[in-house]
Amino acid sequence: MVLFQTTVEGKISNLYLLKLTNKTHHDLPVELKLENVPGTLSVLGGQTVVPAEKQFESSVLVQLDPAQLPAGNRPLVVGVYSNGRKIETLKTMFVGPRK
């Protein structure tokens, strides 16, 4: 099982499965932002819109510079925004190579 990968640019990447549930009666556009570390976050498949009263699943790729991982692993905080307003905070662990 691969927990992380090193990109050709030398970045460390982790792949996550994102599940969001929309309990409202209208479609919800969602944007994800890394909040506690500089890096890139990409929702695979493009723009994220969670349909009304449905669950949305997608893979999310996060890439960090190895310098951001002094201990190998790092807590990761992702803000979930809709229409410019934060609606949720997700916390997980970013796994990198052991030093």
Beta strands, then each sheet from edge to edge (+ up, - down):
strand 1: 5-6
strand 2: 12-21
strand 3: 28-34
strand 4: 40-43
strand 5: 48-50
strand 6: 55-64
strand 7: 73-82
strand 8: 85-95
sheet 1: 1+ 2- 6+ 4-
sheet 2: 5+ 3- 7+ 8-
end
